[in-house]
């Protein structure tokens, strides 16, 4: 009887194992079977009770509380003249809609498009600018005008009079850009939210328009080839400042709509960055000035009442007064946590002066000597700022707490009272708030659970479920996803590093398994977080089904652990990051279930840099590496990013030479190295891989390579992603 029962149980176990579905590359990168549904990022109406959704070519209005359709705000047939459109924005009183269509990507954030203005009352659609595509367009705060850029020149359209005024005349390709950022600003000074850096800002009353002018004349150009089947490749040249090269010379200008005059703001040096423009509640322009080394940041207030007319060039110059200065021995982070309060006497600003990113309340009168008041908890990084509810004296934010692995959401008190936690439990919590802050959505996920999103009312009451991702949870179960577990180890100096691990199911006792390190490791980043990853985790799970252990480790220099941990890599970018990944591999090699002779590493971008550095400097530990779009020499990357952490090659030649993989090609052993790159990568240039290949050939080292014509840093489109990961998977199986 016992033998029969045992046999039955064993057969059942075998059937269960065989019933588990095998994950394919197509599941991961064609069908995206495990990618979660998102929700809660409502396009709110100003009343905070409704939100708008683009549906079937029209715009519908929904009730936030019920999720049910309230009405068809704009019928599809009303927009038939526009054709297929991709996005929309309303003016302040919802009488006009700006529709974007025929979008062409320029770089990561920027795009060219046709725009249409739809008059809700008259049900008429008219082009914003006929004949040429627009690169940037935005309503004025009161909704009566639109600022937009065409061919690097700034225009204003008065919707009341249907009149367009040209504000600048000197815009020219690869020379002058008015109101739109140059390449390095767009890439390095854009918010972490993904929306691009804005170089044009309306005053709150709509009577003034501030914009940044970029003079790219002295910036060296980079040229990319596009292979389109024609007799000769098409070429695209654009201005790209590399380490030590001239940056754009920037200036800030102020256009007065009532006086039809343009003035120039004083107080900037030739090499300064201006990563942000802000306005106070009483229409004072505030400029963020950052020096080229990025260790000194100033907030400067423009003083139009003290302007000076220079008769030699007939330009009106506006002086500035300093509002605040922040210095740092490494660098000052750029963020979007500057908020001017309606009392016109205070503002909010976050800084790492305590060793962690905290929010403070400052006085606008910087002569009073009033010390800023900390509003968020010490000893933990504020990782997101959601906004201020001044009417109720509250603000909302996220922290990396109670450990760097997690995220919590809080309600703070502008008067300095104790914060209230809105999230409960471990994992990663994120929030989105209505304009009135009467409603908010809380999104929660953890490493082994896809996101759920629930709508809450002020006070925490749950109103309804928005997203549950039951389909993804079922798919994960059907395909036998294993749990991602977290672990840590200590470096020789006692520093503790965090990691995660995915192990094959039903591991055999005594058997040793290969390991793949999945790395990024760049400044302020984080891969080890208790959060669901629906994009790459399915591929990792596929590797686990093939018997490979997959791990990731957050090295020194990564984020959510305070300033000292993040900035310890200053002037030696890549040194400690490489040492830490090597130390982690050595630690895992001592574990009884890991084969120390089969430890590989892979990464993309900074991760590709790190995997390349590790296979060279850690050649006795790592026996395989794959690098996608890697930096191989820091002097070939852009000025703003690299100089922030490394200064220039002239100032820090040793740091550049000792931390650029191209100088260590001779250390490669065994030839188990794959390097892949998009030829049209405007970010990390194809040059980086070509020069690495040259160095490997010179050192007589064997390697493997894949390159992708016409693909940028993301390597996607027309099966490129699937093709790339097919190569990565096969290379790993062959070499690991």
C-alpha positions in Angstrom: 0.0 0.0 0.0 2.8 2.4 0.9 4.8 1.6 -2.2 1.7 2.1 -4.4 1.0 5.5 -2.7 4.7 6.5 -3.1 4.6 5.5 -6.8 1.4 7.5 -7.3 2.9 10.5 -5.7 6.1 10.2 -7.7 4.1 9.8 -10.9 2.1 12.9 -10.0 5.2 14.8 -9.3 6.7 13.9 -12.7 3.5 14.8 -14.5 3.4 18.1 -12.7 7.0 18.8 -13.8 6.3 17.9 -17.4 3.1 19.9 -17.4 5.1 23.0 -16.7 5.2 25.1 -19.8 8.6 26.1 -21.3 9.2 29.8 -21.7 10.3 30.8 -25.2 12.0 33.9 -26.5 8.8 34.8 -28.4 6.9 34.7 -25.1 9.3 37.2 -23.8 9.9 39.6 -26.6 7.1 39.1 -29.2 4.0 38.3 -27.2 5.1 39.8 -23.9 3.0 37.2 -22.1 4.2 38.3 -18.7 4.2 42.1 -19.1 1.7 43.6 -16.6 -1.2 45.9 -17.2 -0.6 49.4 -15.8 -3.3 51.8 -14.5 -3.9 54.7 -12.2 -2.0 57.2 -14.2 -5.2 59.1 -15.1 -5.3 62.1 -17.4 -7.2 64.1 -14.8 -9.7 66.8 -15.5 -9.1 69.9 -13.3 -12.1 69.0 -11.0 -10.2 65.9 -9.9 -13.4 63.8 -10.2 -13.0 62.9 -13.8 -10.3 61.8 -16.2 -10.0 61.7 -20.0 -9.2 58.7 -22.2 -8.5 58.7 -25.9 -10.8 56.0 -27.4 -11.7 55.1 -31.0 -10.4 58.4 -32.3 -12.3 60.5 -29.8 -11.9 61.6 -26.2 -14.2 60.2 -23.5 -14.7 61.3 -19.9 -14.7 58.9 -17.0 -15.7 59.1 -13.4 -12.7 58.5 -11.2 -14.8 56.9 -8.4 -16.6 54.3 -10.5 -14.3 54.0 -13.5 -17.4 54.2 -15.7 -17.8 56.4 -18.7 -19.5 59.7 -18.0 -19.8 61.1 -21.5 -18.2 61.3 -24.9 -16.3 64.6 -24.5 -15.3 64.8 -28.1 -16.9 62.5 -30.7 -14.6 60.6 -33.1 -16.3 62.1 -36.2 -15.4 65.6 -34.9 -11.7 64.8 -35.2 -12.0 63.0 -38.5 -10.2 65.9 -40.3 -7.2 65.4 -38.1 -6.8 61.7 -39.0 -5.0 59.3 -36.7 -3.6 61.2 -33.7 -1.3 60.0 -30.9 -1.7 62.3 -27.9 -3.7 65.3 -26.7 -3.5 68.2 -24.2 -6.3 70.5 -23.0 -6.0 74.2 -22.3 -7.0 75.5 -18.8 -10.7 75.8 -19.3 -11.0 72.8 -21.7 -12.2 74.9 -24.6 -9.3 73.9 -26.8 -7.5 70.6 -27.4 -4.0 70.3 -28.9 -3.7 67.0 -30.9 -0.4 65.5 -32.0 -0.1 63.4 -35.1 2.4 62.1 -37.6 5.1 61.8 -34.9 8.8 61.3 -35.9 11.3 60.5 -33.1 14.3 62.7 -33.1 16.3 61.4 -30.0 15.2 59.7 -26.8 12.6 62.4 -25.8 12.3 64.8 -28.7 10.1 64.4 -31.6 8.7 66.1 -34.7 5.0 66.1 -35.2 2.0 67.8 -36.8 -0.3 69.5 -34.3 -4.0 70.4 -34.6 -6.0 72.8 -32.5 -9.6 71.7 -31.9 -12.1 74.2 -30.7 -14.5 72.3 -28.4 -17.4 74.9 -28.7 -17.2 75.4 -32.5 -16.2 71.8 -33.2 -13.5 73.0 -35.6 -10.0 71.6 -36.1 -7.2 73.8 -37.6 -3.5 73.1 -38.0 -1.2 74.8 -35.5 1.4 75.3 -38.2 0.9 74.5 -41.8 3.6 73.2 -44.0 6.3 72.2 -41.4 6.4 69.9 -38.4 6.6 71.2 -34.9 9.2 70.0 -32.4 7.6 71.4 -29.2 4.2 72.8 -28.3 2.5 73.8 -25.1 -0.5 75.9 -24.0 0.0 79.0 -21.8 -1.3 78.6 -18.3 -4.5 80.5 -18.9 -4.9 78.7 -22.2 -5.1 81.6 -24.6 -1.8 81.1 -26.4 0.5 78.2 -27.6 4.3 78.4 -27.7 5.9 76.1 -30.3 9.2 75.5 -32.1 9.7 75.1 -35.8 13.2 74.7 -37.3 14.8 75.8 -34.0 12.9 79.0 -33.8 10.3 79.9 -31.2 6.7 81.1 -32.1 3.6 82.1 -30.1 0.1 81.6 -31.5 -2.5 83.9 -30.0 -5.7 81.7 -30.1 -8.0 84.7 -29.4 -6.8 86.6 -32.4 -5.6 83.6 -34.4 -2.3 85.4 -34.9 1.2 83.8 -34.9 4.2 85.8 -33.8 7.8 84.7 -34.5 9.9 85.3 -31.4 13.4 84.3 -32.7 15.0 84.5 -36.2 18.4 82.9 -35.8 17.5 79.3 -35.4 19.5 77.0 -37.6 20.3 73.3 -37.8 23.5 72.4 -35.8 24.0 76.0 -35.0 21.3 77.7 -32.9 18.4 76.1 -31.0 15.8 78.4 -29.4 13.4 76.9 -26.8 14.4 73.2 -27.3 17.3 71.5 -25.6 20.4 70.2 -27.4 21.4 66.5 -27.4 23.3 66.5 -24.1 20.6 68.5 -22.2 17.9 66.2 -23.5 19.8 63.1 -22.5 21.4 64.1 -19.2 19.1 66.7 -17.7 15.7 65.2 -18.4 13.6 64.2 -15.4 13.6 60.5 -14.2 9.9 60.5 -15.0 10.8 60.1 -18.7 9.5 63.5 -19.9 12.1 65.5 -21.7 14.0 68.5 -20.3 11.9 71.7 -21.0 13.7 74.7 -22.4 10.6 76.9 -22.7 8.5 77.9 -19.7 5.4 80.2 -19.5 5.0 82.5 -16.5 1.9 81.7 -14.4 0.0 84.7 -15.7 0.8 83.9 -19.3 2.3 87.3 -20.0 5.9 86.2 -20.2 7.8 83.4 -21.9 11.2 82.3 -20.7 13.4 80.2 -23.1 16.9 78.9 -23.3 19.0 79.6 -26.4 21.7 77.0 -27.3 24.6 78.1 -29.5 26.0 74.8 -30.8 28.4 76.4 -33.3 31.6 75.3 -31.5 30.3 71.8 -30.5 31.9 69.0 -32.5 29.6 66.9 -34.7 29.1 63.2 -34.7 27.9 61.5 -37.9 25.9 58.3 -38.2 25.2 56.2 -41.3 21.7 54.8 -42.1 21.5 51.9 -44.5 18.2 52.2 -46.4 18.8 50.2 -49.6 19.9 53.2 -51.6 23.1 53.4 -53.6 24.8 55.3 -50.8 24.0 55.3 -47.0 22.2 58.3 -45.6 24.1 60.4 -43.1 22.9 62.3 -40.1 25.3 64.7 -38.3 24.4 66.3 -35.0 26.2 68.2 -32.3 27.5 65.9 -29.5 29.9 67.3 -26.9 32.3 64.6 -25.6 34.6 64.9 -22.6 36.5 68.2 -22.5 35.0 69.4 -25.8 33.1 72.7 -26.1 29.5 72.5 -24.9 26.7 74.7 -26.2 26.9 78.2 -25.0 23.5 78.8 -23.4 21.7 82.0 -22.6 18.3 82.6 -21.0 15.8 85.0 -22.6 12.5 86.5 -21.5 9.8 87.5 -24.0 7.1 89.9 -22.8 3.9 89.4 -24.6 2.4 92.8 -23.7 5.5 94.8 -24.7 6.6 92.5 -27.6 10.2 92.7 -26.3 12.9 90.1 -25.7 15.4 90.6 -22.9 18.5 88.6 -22.0 19.2 87.3 -18.4 22.6 88.1 -16.9 24.6 86.1 -14.5 25.7 83.1 -16.6 29.3 82.1 -17.5 30.2 80.6 -20.9 30.5 77.0 -19.6 27.4 77.0 -17.3 24.6 74.6 -17.6 21.0 75.8 -17.2 19.1 72.5 -16.6 15.9 74.0 -15.3 13.7 77.1 -15.6 11.1 77.9 -12.9 8.6 80.6 -12.0 7.5 81.8 -8.6 3.8 82.2 -7.9 4.1 86.0 -8.4 5.7 85.6 -11.9 9.4 85.9 -11.0 11.7 83.8 -13.2 14.1 81.5 -11.3 17.0 80.0 -13.2 19.0 76.9 -12.1 22.6 77.6 -12.8 25.1 74.6 -12.7 28.8 75.0 -13.3 30.5 72.6 -15.7 32.0 70.4 -13.0 28.5 70.2 -11.5 29.7 70.7 -7.9 28.0 74.1 -7.5 24.4 74.8 -8.1 22.7 78.2 -7.8 19.1 79.4 -8.0 19.0 82.9 -9.5 16.0 85.2 -9.5 15.7 87.5 -12.5 15.0 91.2 -11.7 13.2 92.7 -14.8 12.6 96.0 -12.9 16.4 96.6 -12.9 17.0 95.9 -16.6 19.8 97.7 -18.5 19.7 98.6 -22.1 23.0 98.1 -23.9 23.0 100.5 -26.8 25.9 98.8 -28.5 23.8 95.7 -29.3 20.4 97.1 -28.5 19.7 94.3 -26.1 17.9 94.7 -22.8 19.8 92.9 -20.0 18.1 91.7 -16.8 20.3 91.3 -13.7 19.7 88.5 -11.2 20.0 88.0 -7.4 21.1 84.7 -5.8 18.3 82.8 -4.0 20.3 79.8 -3.0 23.6 78.1 -3.5 24.5 74.4 -3.0 28.0 73.0 -3.2 29.2 69.4 -3.0 32.6 67.8 -3.0 31.4 65.4 -5.7 28.4 66.7 -7.6 24.9 68.2 -7.0 22.1 66.1 -8.4 19.5 67.8 -10.6 15.9 67.1 -9.5 12.4 68.4 -10.0 11.5 69.0 -6.3 11.5 72.8 -6.4 8.0 74.1 -5.5 7.2 77.8 -4.8 4.3 78.1 -2.4 1.3 80.3 -2.7 2.2 82.4 0.3 5.0 83.8 -1.9 7.3 83.6 1.0 8.5 80.0 1.0 9.6 77.2 -1.3 10.3 73.5 -1.1 13.7 72.1 -2.2 15.4 68.7 -1.7 19.0 68.3 -1.0 21.5 65.7 0.2 23.1 68.0 2.8 22.3 65.6 5.6 23.8 62.6 3.8 20.4 61.5 2.4 18.0 63.2 0.0 15.5 65.1 2.2 12.9 67.8 1.5 13.3 71.2 3.2 11.1 74.3 3.6 13.1 77.4 2.7 12.4 81.2 2.9 12.2 83.1 -0.3 13.8 86.0 1.5 17.4 84.7 1.6 18.5 87.7 3.7 16.6 86.7 6.8 19.1 83.9 7.7 16.2 81.5 8.5 17.5 78.0 8.5 15.7 75.6 6.2 13.3 73.2 8.0 13.6 69.5 7.2 10.2 68.0 6.3 11.1 64.4 5.5 12.7 61.7 7.7 16.4 61.7 8.2 18.5 58.6 7.4 16.5 57.6 4.3 16.4 58.8 0.7 13.3 60.5 -0.7 13.0 58.8 -4.1 9.9 60.5 -5.5 8.0 63.7 -4.8 4.3 63.7 -5.8 3.2 67.2 -5.1 1.8 69.7 -2.5 -1.8 70.1 -1.3 -1.4 73.6 0.1 -5.1 74.0 1.0 -4.7 71.2 3.6 -1.0 71.9 4.4 0.1 68.5 3.1 2.6 67.1 0.6 3.2 63.6 -0.7 6.4 61.6 -1.4 8.1 58.2 -1.6 11.1 56.9 0.4 13.5 54.0 0.1 12.5 52.5 3.4 12.6 50.6 5.7 15.5 49.3 3.6 16.9 50.2 0.1 15.0 47.2 -1.2 11.6 48.7 -0.6 9.6 51.9 -1.3 7.0 53.5 0.9 4.5 56.3 0.3 3.9 59.1 2.8 1.8 62.1 3.5 3.9 64.9 4.9 3.0 68.0 6.9 4.1 71.5 5.7 4.3 72.6 9.3 6.8 69.9 10.2 4.4 67.5 11.9 5.0 63.7 11.8 4.4 62.1 8.4 1.7 59.5 7.9 2.5 56.3 5.9 -0.1 55.6 3.2 1.4 52.3 2.1 1.3 49.2 4.3 3.8 46.3 4.0 7.0 45.4 2.1 7.5 45.6 -1.7 7.4 48.7 -3.8 4.6 51.2 -3.5 4.0 54.1 -5.9 1.3 56.7 -5.9 -0.5 59.1 -8.3 -2.7 61.9 -7.0 -5.6 63.8 -8.5 -5.2 67.6 -8.9 -7.2 68.3 -5.8 -5.4 65.5 -3.8 -8.8 64.1 -2.9 -8.1 60.8 -4.7 -4.9 58.8 -5.3 -4.0 55.4 -6.7 -1.5 53.2 -4.9 0.4 50.7 -7.0 2.1 47.8 -5.2 4.3 45.0 -6.5 7.0 42.8 -5.2 9.6 40.7 -6.9 7.3 37.7 -7.4 4.0 39.5 -7.8 2.9 41.7 -10.6 1.4 45.1 -9.8 -2.0 45.8 -8.3 -3.5 49.3 -8.4 -6.2 50.5 -6.1 -8.0 53.9 -5.9 -8.2 55.6 -2.5 -9.9 58.6 -1.1 -8.2 61.2 1.1 -7.8 59.5 4.4 -6.9 56.1 3.0 -10.4 54.6 2.3 -10.2 52.2 -0.6 -12.7 53.0 -3.3 -12.1 50.4 -6.0 -9.6 48.1 -7.6 -8.1 49.5 -10.9 -5.7 46.8 -11.9 -5.1 43.3 -10.5 -3.1 41.5 -13.3 -4.7 38.2 -12.6 -3.8 37.1 -16.1 -0.1 37.6 -15.5 -0.2 35.8 -12.1 -1.8 32.8 -13.8 0.7 32.8 -16.6 3.6 32.9 -14.1 2.1 29.9 -12.3 1.4 28.0 -15.6 5.0 28.5 -16.7 6.5 27.6 -13.3 8.2 30.9 -12.4 10.5 30.4 -9.5 10.7 32.9 -6.7 13.3 35.7 -6.7 15.1 35.7 -3.4 17.2 38.4 -1.8 20.6 37.9 -0.2 23.6 40.0 0.9 27.3 39.6 1.6 30.1 41.8 3.0 33.1 43.2 1.3 36.5 43.0 3.0 36.0 46.5 4.5 32.7 45.5 6.0 30.4 47.2 3.4 27.3 45.1 2.8 26.0 44.7 -0.7 22.5 43.5 -1.7 21.7 41.0 -4.3 18.8 38.9 -5.7 18.9 35.3 -7.1 16.8 33.1 -9.3 17.5 29.3 -8.8 16.3 26.5 -11.0 13.4 24.5 -9.5 14.1 21.1 -8.0 17.9 21.6 -7.8 19.8 18.4 -7.4 21.8 18.0 -4.2 25.5 17.9 -4.9 25.2 19.3 -8.5 27.0 22.5 -9.4 25.2 25.0 -11.6 26.4 27.8 -13.8 25.7 31.4 -12.8 24.9 34.5 -14.9 25.4 38.0 -13.3 22.8 40.4 -14.7 24.3 43.9 -14.0 23.8 47.6 -14.5 25.5 49.3 -11.6 25.6 52.9 -12.8 25.5 56.0 -10.6 22.4 56.2 -8.5 20.8 53.2 -10.2 19.3 50.1 -8.5 18.6 46.6 -9.8 18.1 45.0 -6.4 14.7 46.1 -5.4 11.6 44.2 -4.3 9.6 45.1 -7.4 8.1 43.1 -10.3 10.0 43.3 -13.6 7.7 42.2 -16.4 10.2 42.9 -19.2 13.5 41.1 -18.4 12.5 38.7 -15.6 10.6 36.4 -18.0 13.8 35.9 -20.0 15.7 35.3 -16.8 13.1 32.7 -15.9 13.7 31.1 -19.3 17.4 30.8 -18.5 16.5 29.3 -15.1 14.4 26.7 -16.8 17.6 25.8 -18.8 19.5 25.2 -15.5 21.2 28.6 -15.1 21.3 30.5 -11.8 20.7 34.2 -12.5 21.9 36.9 -9.9 22.2 40.6 -9.7 24.2 42.7 -7.2 24.0 46.4 -6.5 27.6 47.6 -6.2 29.0 50.7 -4.5 27.8 53.8 -6.5 24.2 52.7 -6.8 21.3 54.5 -5.2 18.8 54.5 -2.4 21.5 54.1 0.3 22.5 57.7 0.9 25.1 60.1 -0.6 28.2 58.5 0.8 27.5 55.1 -0.8 26.4 56.7 -4.1 29.2 59.2 -4.5 32.2 57.1 -3.3 33.1 56.3 -6.9 33.8 59.9 -7.7 36.8 60.4 -10.1 37.1 56.5 -10.4 34.0 55.6 -12.2 34.0 51.8 -12.7 36.8 51.0 -10.3 34.7 50.0 -7.2 31.8 48.8 -9.3 34.1 46.3 -11.0 35.8 45.2 -7.8 32.4 44.7 -6.1 31.0 42.5 -8.9 34.3 40.4 -8.8 34.0 40.1 -5.1 30.4 39.0 -5.4 31.4 36.3 -7.9 34.2 35.1 -5.6 31.7 34.9 -2.7 29.2 32.9 -4.8 31.9 30.6 -6.1 32.3 29.3 -2.5 28.7 28.1 -2.4 28.3 24.4 -2.7 25.7 24.6 -5.5 27.6 26.9 -7.8 30.2 25.9 -10.4 33.2 28.3 -9.9 34.4 27.6 -13.5 31.1 28.7 -15.1 30.4 32.2 -13.9 29.3 34.7 -16.6 28.2 38.3 -16.6 26.1 40.5 -19.0 24.8 44.0 -19.1 23.6 46.9 -21.4 24.9 50.4 -21.6 26.7 51.0 -18.2 26.0 47.3 -17.6 27.8 46.5 -20.8 30.7 48.6 -19.6 30.7 46.8 -16.3 30.5 43.3 -17.8 33.4 44.2 -20.2 35.5 45.5 -17.3 34.8 42.4 -15.2 35.7 39.8 -17.9 39.0 41.7 -18.3 40.0 42.6 -14.7 38.2 39.6 -13.2 39.5 37.1 -15.8 40.2 34.5 -13.1 36.6 34.7 -11.8 34.4 35.4 -14.8 34.8 33.0 -17.8 32.1 34.6 -20.1 30.8 38.1 -20.7 28.2 39.7 -22.9 28.1 43.5 -23.5 25.3 45.4 -25.3 26.0 49.0 -26.3 28.9 49.4 -23.8 31.1 52.4 -23.0 34.6 51.2 -23.5 36.5 54.4 -23.0 35.0 57.2 -20.9 36.6 60.0 -23.0 34.3 59.0 -25.9 31.1 59.6 -23.9 29.2 62.8 -23.5 30.5 65.8 -21.4 27.6 66.3 -19.0 27.4 62.7 -17.8 31.1 61.8 -17.7 32.5 65.0 -16.3 29.9 64.9 -13.5 31.6 61.8 -12.1 35.1 62.0 -13.7 35.8 65.6 -14.4 37.9 65.9 -17.6 40.7 63.8 -18.9 43.1 66.8 -18.4 42.1 66.9 -14.7 41.9 63.2 -14.1 43.9 61.3 -16.7 44.7 58.4 -14.4 41.0 57.9 -13.6 40.2 57.7 -17.3 43.1 55.5 -18.3 42.7 53.0 -15.4 38.9 52.6 -15.8 38.4 52.3 -19.5 38.2 48.7 -20.7 39.7 49.5 -24.1 43.0 49.8 -22.3 42.8 46.2 -20.9 41.9 44.2 -24.0 45.1 42.1 -23.5 43.6 40.6 -20.3 40.8 38.7 -22.1 41.1 35.0 -21.6 39.4 32.2 -23.6 37.6 34.4 -26.1 34.2 34.0 -24.4 33.3 37.6 -25.0 30.3 38.9 -27.0 29.9 42.6 -27.8 26.8 44.0 -29.6 25.8 47.5 -30.7 23.4 49.5 -32.7 25.2 51.3 -35.5 22.8 54.3 -35.2 23.2 54.7 -31.4 23.2 58.4 -30.8 23.8 57.9 -27.1 26.7 55.4 -26.6 28.3 55.6 -30.1 29.1 52.6 -32.3 32.6 54.0 -32.1 32.9 52.6 -28.5 32.5 49.0 -29.8 34.6 49.6 -32.9 37.5 50.8 -30.9 37.1 47.9 -28.4 37.2 45.5 -31.4 40.4 47.2 -32.6 42.0 46.8 -29.3 41.0 43.1 -29.1 42.4 42.5 -32.6 45.7 44.3 -31.7 46.0 42.0 -28.6 45.2 39.0 -30.8 42.1 38.1 -28.7 39.2 36.1 -30.1 35.7 37.4 -29.5 32.2 37.4 -31.0 30.1 40.4 -32.2 26.7 41.3 -33.4 25.8 44.8 -34.8 22.5 46.3 -35.7 22.2 48.8 -38.6 19.8 51.7 -38.2 19.2 50.8 -34.5 19.7 53.2 -31.7 20.7 52.5 -28.0 17.5 50.5 -27.5 18.1 48.0 -30.4 14.4 47.4 -31.3 12.1 47.3 -34.3 11.7 44.7 -37.0 12.6 41.7 -34.8 15.8 43.4 -33.6 15.1 42.7 -29.9 14.2 39.1 -30.5 17.2 38.6 -32.7 19.5 40.1 -30.1 18.2 38.1 -27.2 18.4 34.9 -29.4 22.1 35.6 -29.8 22.6 36.3 -26.1 20.8 33.1 -25.1 22.7 30.9 -27.5 26.1 32.4 -26.7 25.4 31.9 -23.0 24.4 28.3 -23.5 27.5 27.7 -25.7 30.0 29.4 -23.4 28.7 29.0 -19.9 
